[in-house]
Amino acid sequence: MTDIIAPEGWNDFNDPTRDQTIFYGEYMCGGVGANITLTVPYATKTNDTQVSPFLNASFIAADQCLQA
C-alpha cells in the first residue's frame, strides 16, 4: 500500500461507540501505507483461516444481490 492510506486505518468520526462494534482486521498488508505504529489499538492481524470466508463474494450473498 502507498502512503495514500491513512496510517490509523479507521476513523470513528469522533464517535467512540463505533469502536466497540467494529472488527478491524488487516491481512498481508505491506508498504509505507501499512505502517502499524499509528494503527488503532484494536486492529487485528488476521491469518489465512480468519480471512478465508471473505476471499470470495459468497459472504455477501452475491448470487442474490449482484446481477451480471
Residue, then its C-alpha position, 0 to 999 in steps of 0.5 A: m500500500t502507498d502512503i495514500i492510506a491513512p496510517e490509523g486505518w479507521n476513523d470513528f468520526n469522533d464517535p467512540t461507540r463505533d469502536q466497540t462494534i467494529f472488527y478491524g482486521e488487516y491481512m498481508c498488508g505491506g508498504v509505507g501505507a501499512n505502517i502499524t505504529l499509528t494503527v488503532p489499538y484494536a486492529t487485528k492481524t488476521n491469518d489465512t483461516q480468519v480471512s478465508p470466508f471473505l476471499n470470495a463474494s459468497f459472504i455477501a450473498a452475491d448470487q442474490c444481490l449482484q446481477a451480471 
